[in-house]
């Protein structure tokens, strides 16, 4: 049997790789900031958020 030809797909330039990495880091930092914000807001509100009418 013969092996199928390997398609390399899209090959990014170094500039595109750097831009993708920068974007990924920015998204990760924004996500971490949002998680920290939610955590801090939960601590600020305290256990009062658990006392509510059903």
Long-range contacts (C-beta under 8 A, 24 or more apart in sequence): none
